[in-house]
Amino acid sequence: MPQSRGSNKGLGNREVMIDAIDGLASQDSTLAWTPWTSSFPRDQWTKGIRGHLCINMSRCCPRALLPDLCSISHLHFRRFWDASSSSSFFKMILTSRPAVLLSTVTLLAQVTLGLPTTSSGPDHHNNARANGNLKLLREVPKSISELQSRLDSIWDSATTTGTFWDKVVLQAHQSIGPGQGVDISYIDNPDTITDALVGPIDPQDSVSNLNNPDVPGVHYPRASDADPSYTIPEAALRAAIYLPPGFTESTNKQVVLFVPGTGSYGYEAFGGNLLKVITAAGAADCVWLNVPAAMLNDVQSNAEFIAYAISYVKALIGENRELNVIGWSQGNLATQWVFTYWPSTAPKVRQLISVSPDFHGTVLANGLCLNAGNLTNDIKEGLPCPPSVLQQEYNSNLIATLRAAGGGDAYVPTTSFWSSIFDEIVQPQIGLSASARIGDARGKGVTNVEVQTICGLSPGGGFYGHASLLSHPLVAAMTLDALRNEGPASLQRIKADIRNICKNVLAPGLDLADGVKTAGAIVLAGVRLVAYPAKLKEEPALRAYAV
């Protein structure tokens, strides 16, 4: 590990922290995905640590989002604890590498000392509790700090209760939705939510891009003998790729292919954050995927769109232009599936940049099984659910198969970003057990970044959820660093700017409307989880090529 230099006082000198993180990233090849084992009594969640451990137990095991999560038998989250005592948690923390220890101590200090976890100042939590009637607001937040404050109060179960759907409705009532001019009044009457709402709301999210040109070198039904054959017609695969006007006439810039997450489309997911940042910086030309049914279908089907898009876009831009992939949420898991089972794709990709990924699944998947008529009741196992949600459960067949096949390690240089305890969709997301953490057994180069570890008590170390992380200033800065240099991103290269980066809530160049739109992706995803018509009670069977 690199030698530490200087002090680590406040935000003035981050060398110790940065060296620790870079050292951790460079040694990821030694890390195996070894979650804590066995189950444990429910009272271990609260004894001595109440609702704020792991490091905020109300988020890591959110009783408001999934009330009986800790008591439902066989739920996978129990596997993360030693049955003997909760001391295993402290043992894990104290024996972790310095970066993990620092992250934990920082967050514990925030909770214990009552320090704010957003940029809105020391009075934030008192204000949030005093404004219990925020549910009735329809006005758009008037400032970025107000946006952060509202999001924290919505998703913090210490201030609000209810299921995941309740929080989605609450967020919609506070006008943190998909953007100006989008009518989501139907959210107050779930019976009016139909399968028509699964589709895109913006023309740039079209799944019928029929004017994409024929390109020599794109092979169908498979690119090489080592790849499985596509099961989806080529016309549909190609039509899901959105090429902005003038793209084929671009310069020799490198290209970014954006891959959205569960319940979303490409422009909707990235248009108010990284796509805008990269375009403004002139760092790359951008295209994106709009997978039909908003990535709610079988992950294995979603992966075919990604595999084809990689081959198609690379053939379109030629050997002299490099192709990068940036994914959000399931978009990263499905891309790893592609790299694992379509071996022709990885050599075509310069690097993967992942935001809020669930490479190892999530223990909160059951809470996303939203069904009209059952939205106000406790979410239980066994409810019908979109196929891709079932496949993202922590111990699903798909996740277990991907791990066994080596999909937990990078195939290309990879940078992974996550928000520790604040991710309301993917957990665990802390330290060595983070689902977003990817290994480097193949020596491709990996940088794993838990944003709260780097930004600490600054505004950038506060509340960022599954979607709002896309607008994080550190994510933007390191994404540009990765694109401008040989990947993955490096904290060492930007360490002189860490203080200025982390003092912001949103990435430079993004405004309040961008922040609202980015966070609002969760509202649309929630609606589509309800509206999706082809729900299943068991995950789809593995395809023959993966068995």
KAWO-V534841 format. One record per residue. N is the residue number from 1. PHI is phi as a letter, one per 20 degrees, with the letter a starting at -180 (none if undefined). PSI is psi in whole degrees, 0 to 359 (none if undefined). Layout:
n=N phi=PHI psi=PSI
n=N phi=PHI psi=PSI
This chain:
n=1 phi=none psi=142
n=2 phi=g psi=151
n=3 phi=f psi=139
n=4 phi=f psi=148
n=5 phi=c psi=138
n=6 phi=m psi=192
n=7 phi=e psi=174
n=8 phi=c psi=48
n=9 phi=e psi=120
n=10 phi=l psi=220
n=11 phi=d psi=6
n=12 phi=f psi=336
n=13 phi=b psi=107
n=14 phi=d psi=16
n=15 phi=g psi=316
n=16 phi=f psi=312
n=17 phi=f psi=315
n=18 phi=f psi=318
n=19 phi=f psi=320
n=20 phi=f psi=316
n=21 phi=f psi=315
n=22 phi=f psi=323
n=23 phi=f psi=319
n=24 phi=f psi=315
n=25 phi=f psi=319
n=26 phi=f psi=344
n=27 phi=d psi=16
n=28 phi=f psi=342
n=29 phi=f psi=343
n=30 phi=e psi=356
n=31 phi=e psi=131
n=32 phi=d psi=157
n=33 phi=e psi=93
n=34 phi=c psi=80
n=35 phi=f psi=156
n=36 phi=f psi=148
n=37 phi=d psi=168
n=38 phi=m psi=184
n=39 phi=d psi=178
n=40 phi=b psi=156
n=41 phi=f psi=147
n=42 phi=g psi=327
n=43 phi=f psi=349
n=44 phi=f psi=339
n=45 phi=f psi=327
n=46 phi=d psi=338
n=47 phi=f psi=124
n=48 phi=m psi=334
n=49 phi=d psi=353
n=50 phi=l psi=221
n=51 phi=e psi=7
n=52 phi=c psi=61
n=53 phi=c psi=155
n=54 phi=n psi=33
n=55 phi=e psi=357
n=56 phi=c psi=96
n=57 phi=f psi=337
n=58 phi=f psi=340
n=59 phi=d psi=324
n=60 phi=f psi=326
n=61 phi=c psi=74
n=62 phi=f psi=100
n=63 phi=f psi=331
n=64 phi=f psi=326
n=65 phi=e psi=322
n=66 phi=b psi=82
n=67 phi=g psi=321
n=68 phi=d psi=26
n=69 phi=g psi=318
n=70 phi=f psi=347
n=71 phi=d psi=348
n=72 phi=f psi=127
n=73 phi=f psi=147
n=74 phi=m psi=5
n=75 phi=f psi=143
n=76 phi=f psi=341
n=77 phi=f psi=335
n=78 phi=f psi=337
n=79 phi=f psi=349
n=80 phi=e psi=6
n=81 phi=c psi=145
n=82 phi=f psi=130
n=83 phi=f psi=339
n=84 phi=f psi=312
n=85 phi=a psi=165
n=86 phi=f psi=356
n=87 phi=f psi=340
n=88 phi=f psi=329
n=89 phi=f psi=312
n=90 phi=f psi=324
n=91 phi=f psi=317
n=92 phi=g psi=314
n=93 phi=f psi=313
n=94 phi=f psi=339
n=95 phi=d psi=5
n=96 phi=f psi=169
n=97 phi=f psi=160
n=98 phi=g psi=324
n=99 phi=f psi=320
n=100 phi=f psi=317
n=101 phi=f psi=316
n=102 phi=f psi=317
n=103 phi=g psi=314
n=104 phi=f psi=314
n=105 phi=f psi=318
n=106 phi=g psi=312
n=107 phi=f psi=323
n=108 phi=f psi=318
n=109 phi=f psi=320
n=110 phi=g psi=314
n=111 phi=f psi=312
n=112 phi=f psi=319
n=113 phi=e psi=359
n=114 phi=m psi=25
n=115 phi=f psi=153
n=116 phi=f psi=148
n=117 phi=d psi=8
n=118 phi=c psi=182
n=119 phi=e psi=5
n=120 phi=e psi=8
n=121 phi=n psi=170
n=122 phi=f psi=337
n=123 phi=e psi=6
n=124 phi=g psi=308
n=125 phi=f psi=322
n=126 phi=f psi=317
n=127 phi=f psi=320
n=128 phi=f psi=317
n=129 phi=f psi=326
n=130 phi=f psi=337
n=131 phi=d psi=52
n=132 phi=f psi=341
n=133 phi=e psi=13
n=134 phi=g psi=337
n=135 phi=g psi=331
n=136 phi=e psi=354
n=137 phi=f psi=144
n=138 phi=c psi=351
n=139 phi=f psi=142
n=140 phi=f psi=143
n=141 phi=g psi=141
n=142 phi=e psi=351
n=143 phi=b psi=164
n=144 phi=f psi=321
n=145 phi=f psi=324
n=146 phi=f psi=322
n=147 phi=g psi=312
n=148 phi=f psi=318
n=149 phi=f psi=316
n=150 phi=f psi=315
n=151 phi=f psi=318
n=152 phi=f psi=317
n=153 phi=f psi=330
n=154 phi=f psi=312
n=155 phi=e psi=354
n=156 phi=e psi=112
n=157 phi=f psi=354
n=158 phi=f psi=339
n=159 phi=d psi=337
n=160 phi=c psi=156
n=161 phi=c psi=167
n=162 phi=p psi=176
n=163 phi=e psi=177
n=164 phi=g psi=317
n=165 phi=f psi=319
n=166 phi=g psi=319
n=167 phi=f psi=323
n=168 phi=f psi=314
n=169 phi=f psi=318
n=170 phi=f psi=318
n=171 phi=f psi=320
n=172 phi=f psi=322
n=173 phi=f psi=337
n=174 phi=e psi=17
n=175 phi=l psi=36
n=176 phi=d psi=76
n=177 phi=c psi=201
n=178 phi=f psi=354
n=179 phi=p psi=163
n=180 phi=f psi=137
n=181 phi=n psi=358
n=182 phi=e psi=118
n=183 phi=e psi=117
n=184 phi=c psi=30
n=185 phi=f psi=336
n=186 phi=f psi=346
n=187 phi=f psi=338
n=188 phi=f psi=348
n=189 phi=c psi=86
n=190 phi=g psi=336
n=191 phi=f psi=341
n=192 phi=e psi=359
n=193 phi=e psi=113
n=194 phi=d psi=172
n=195 phi=f psi=344
n=196 phi=f psi=335
n=197 phi=f psi=357
n=198 phi=f psi=334
n=199 phi=f psi=172
n=200 phi=f psi=159
n=201 phi=d psi=353
n=202 phi=c psi=136
n=203 phi=g psi=333
n=204 phi=f psi=356
n=205 phi=d psi=21
n=206 phi=f psi=142
n=207 phi=d psi=8
n=208 phi=c psi=58
n=209 phi=e psi=83
n=210 phi=e psi=355
n=211 phi=e psi=5
n=212 phi=f psi=130
n=213 phi=f psi=157
n=214 phi=f psi=138
n=215 phi=c psi=125
n=216 phi=f psi=143
n=217 phi=n psi=357
n=218 phi=e psi=115
n=219 phi=d psi=135
n=220 phi=c psi=135
n=221 phi=e psi=2
n=222 phi=b psi=153
n=223 phi=e psi=335
n=224 phi=b psi=165
n=225 phi=f psi=338
n=226 phi=e psi=345
n=227 phi=e psi=150
n=228 phi=f psi=157
n=229 phi=f psi=145
n=230 phi=f psi=146
n=231 phi=d psi=350
n=232 phi=e psi=137
n=233 phi=g psi=144
n=234 phi=f psi=324
n=235 phi=f psi=321
n=236 phi=f psi=321
n=237 phi=f psi=316
n=238 phi=f psi=323
n=239 phi=f psi=343
n=240 phi=e psi=352
n=241 phi=e psi=124
n=242 phi=d psi=116
n=243 phi=d psi=113
n=244 phi=g psi=154
n=245 phi=g psi=132
n=246 phi=n psi=359
n=247 phi=g psi=315
n=248 phi=f psi=348
n=249 phi=e psi=13
n=250 phi=f psi=173
n=251 phi=f psi=199
n=252 phi=e psi=24
n=253 phi=f psi=154
n=254 phi=f psi=168
n=255 phi=c psi=143
n=256 phi=d psi=129
n=257 phi=d psi=116
n=258 phi=e psi=134
n=259 phi=c psi=118
n=260 phi=f psi=177
n=261 phi=d psi=187
n=262 phi=g psi=127
n=263 phi=n psi=16
n=264 phi=b psi=169
n=265 phi=c psi=168
n=266 phi=f psi=304
n=267 phi=f psi=321
n=268 phi=g psi=319
n=269 phi=f psi=321
n=270 phi=d psi=348
n=271 phi=f psi=331
n=272 phi=e psi=17
n=273 phi=b psi=256
n=274 phi=f psi=326
n=275 phi=f psi=317
n=276 phi=f psi=317
n=277 phi=f psi=312
n=278 phi=f psi=319
n=279 phi=f psi=315
n=280 phi=f psi=326
n=281 phi=e psi=349
n=282 phi=m psi=25
n=283 phi=e psi=337
n=284 phi=a psi=160
n=285 phi=e psi=144
n=286 phi=c psi=139
n=287 phi=c psi=168
n=288 phi=b psi=162
n=289 phi=d psi=138
n=290 phi=c psi=87
n=291 phi=f psi=129
n=292 phi=g psi=144
n=293 phi=m psi=22
n=294 phi=l psi=42
n=295 phi=m psi=20
n=296 phi=e psi=344
n=297 phi=f psi=179
n=298 phi=g psi=128
n=299 phi=g psi=325
n=300 phi=f psi=329
n=301 phi=f psi=317
n=302 phi=g psi=322
n=303 phi=f psi=328
n=304 phi=f psi=323
n=305 phi=f psi=321
n=306 phi=f psi=314
n=307 phi=f psi=316
n=308 phi=f psi=318
n=309 phi=f psi=320
n=310 phi=f psi=313
n=311 phi=f psi=318
n=312 phi=f psi=310
n=313 phi=f psi=321
n=314 phi=f psi=319
n=315 phi=f psi=325
n=316 phi=f psi=318
n=317 phi=e psi=340
n=318 phi=n psi=174
n=319 phi=f psi=338
n=320 phi=e psi=352
n=321 phi=d psi=133
n=322 phi=e psi=148
n=323 phi=d psi=125
n=324 phi=d psi=150
n=325 phi=d psi=129
n=326 phi=d psi=124
n=327 phi=c psi=156
n=328 phi=c psi=132
n=329 phi=l psi=234
n=330 phi=g psi=335
n=331 phi=g psi=331
n=332 phi=e psi=317
n=333 phi=g psi=313
n=334 phi=f psi=326
n=335 phi=f psi=320
n=336 phi=f psi=323
n=337 phi=f psi=318
n=338 phi=f psi=310
n=339 phi=g psi=326
n=340 phi=f psi=317
n=341 phi=d psi=348
n=342 phi=d psi=78
n=343 phi=f psi=344
n=344 phi=f psi=346
n=345 phi=e psi=318
n=346 phi=g psi=318
n=347 phi=f psi=344
n=348 phi=e psi=352
n=349 phi=d psi=127
n=350 phi=f psi=316
n=351 phi=a psi=163
n=352 phi=d psi=130
n=353 phi=d psi=120
n=354 phi=d psi=130
n=355 phi=d psi=127
n=356 phi=l psi=45
n=357 phi=f psi=160
n=358 phi=c psi=63
n=359 phi=g psi=332
n=360 phi=d psi=18
n=361 phi=n psi=185
n=362 phi=b psi=141
n=363 phi=f psi=355
n=364 phi=e psi=9
n=365 phi=g psi=322
n=366 phi=g psi=330
n=367 phi=f psi=350
n=368 phi=e psi=4
n=369 phi=e psi=77
n=370 phi=e psi=127
n=371 phi=c psi=128
n=372 phi=g psi=134
n=373 phi=n psi=348
n=374 phi=c psi=24
n=375 phi=e psi=339
n=376 phi=d psi=1
n=377 phi=e psi=169
n=378 phi=f psi=138
n=379 phi=e psi=128
n=380 phi=c psi=163
n=381 phi=f psi=151
n=382 phi=n psi=358
n=383 phi=f psi=149
n=384 phi=g psi=144
n=385 phi=b psi=150
n=386 phi=g psi=143
n=387 phi=g psi=315
n=388 phi=f psi=334
n=389 phi=f psi=315
n=390 phi=g psi=321
n=391 phi=f psi=345
n=392 phi=e psi=4
n=393 phi=f psi=149
n=394 phi=g psi=318
n=395 phi=d psi=33
n=396 phi=f psi=162
n=397 phi=f psi=321
n=398 phi=f psi=314
n=399 phi=f psi=316
n=400 phi=f psi=321
n=401 phi=f psi=318
n=402 phi=f psi=316
n=403 phi=g psi=312
n=404 phi=f psi=331
n=405 phi=e psi=2
n=406 phi=n psi=12
n=407 phi=f psi=357
n=408 phi=e psi=359
n=409 phi=c psi=152
n=410 phi=f psi=143
n=411 phi=d psi=340
n=412 phi=c psi=164
n=413 phi=g psi=130
n=414 phi=c psi=135
n=415 phi=d psi=127
n=416 phi=c psi=129
n=417 phi=d psi=139
n=418 phi=b psi=160
n=419 phi=d psi=119
n=420 phi=g psi=266
n=421 phi=e psi=356
n=422 phi=e psi=354
n=423 phi=f psi=116
n=424 phi=e psi=357
n=425 phi=d psi=317
n=426 phi=d psi=123
n=427 phi=b psi=150
n=428 phi=f psi=151
n=429 phi=c psi=47
n=430 phi=c psi=134
n=431 phi=l psi=218
n=432 phi=f psi=343
n=433 phi=e psi=2
n=434 phi=f psi=133
n=435 phi=f psi=334
n=436 phi=f psi=345
n=437 phi=f psi=129
n=438 phi=d psi=143
n=439 phi=e psi=176
n=440 phi=c psi=45
n=441 phi=f psi=334
n=442 phi=e psi=359
n=443 phi=m psi=32
n=444 phi=e psi=339
n=445 phi=o psi=120
n=446 phi=c psi=139
n=447 phi=c psi=118
n=448 phi=d psi=128
n=449 phi=c psi=113
n=450 phi=e psi=112
n=451 phi=f psi=327
n=452 phi=f psi=331
n=453 phi=f psi=319
n=454 phi=e psi=316
n=455 phi=e psi=347
n=456 phi=l psi=234
n=457 phi=e psi=5
n=458 phi=f psi=169
n=459 phi=g psi=323
n=460 phi=f psi=352
n=461 phi=e psi=9
n=462 phi=e psi=215
n=463 phi=f psi=120
n=464 phi=c psi=122
n=465 phi=e psi=191
n=466 phi=g psi=319
n=467 phi=e psi=317
n=468 phi=f psi=343
n=469 phi=f psi=335
n=470 phi=f psi=336
n=471 phi=d psi=8
n=472 phi=f psi=137
n=473 phi=f psi=325
n=474 phi=f psi=321
n=475 phi=g psi=316
n=476 phi=f psi=314
n=477 phi=f psi=317
n=478 phi=f psi=331
n=479 phi=f psi=314
n=480 phi=f psi=322
n=481 phi=f psi=317
n=482 phi=f psi=321
n=483 phi=f psi=327
n=484 phi=e psi=348
n=485 phi=c psi=176
n=486 phi=f psi=126
n=487 phi=f psi=163
n=488 phi=e psi=182
n=489 phi=f psi=156
n=490 phi=c psi=125
n=491 phi=f psi=330
n=492 phi=f psi=320
n=493 phi=f psi=334
n=494 phi=d psi=10
n=495 phi=f psi=331
n=496 phi=f psi=341
n=497 phi=d psi=2
n=498 phi=g psi=316
n=499 phi=g psi=311
n=500 phi=f psi=326
n=501 phi=f psi=311
n=502 phi=f psi=349
n=503 phi=f psi=350
n=504 phi=e psi=157
n=505 phi=e psi=317
n=506 phi=d psi=156
n=507 phi=f psi=142
n=508 phi=g psi=138
n=509 phi=n psi=346
n=510 phi=e psi=143
n=511 phi=d psi=184
n=512 phi=g psi=318
n=513 phi=f psi=323
n=514 phi=f psi=318
n=515 phi=f psi=318
n=516 phi=f psi=315
n=517 phi=f psi=317
n=518 phi=f psi=310
n=519 phi=f psi=330
n=520 phi=f psi=348
n=521 phi=g psi=331
n=522 phi=f psi=325
n=523 phi=f psi=310
n=524 phi=f psi=322
n=525 phi=f psi=319
n=526 phi=f psi=316
n=527 phi=f psi=316
n=528 phi=f psi=329
n=529 phi=f psi=324
n=530 phi=f psi=316
n=531 phi=f psi=335
n=532 phi=g psi=124
n=533 phi=e psi=336
n=534 phi=d psi=54
n=535 phi=f psi=153
n=536 phi=c psi=162
n=537 phi=d psi=344
n=538 phi=c psi=147
n=539 phi=f psi=152
n=540 phi=f psi=153
n=541 phi=f psi=150
n=542 phi=f psi=143
n=543 phi=f psi=159
n=544 phi=g psi=324
n=545 phi=f psi=341
n=546 phi=d psi=357
n=547 phi=e psi=none
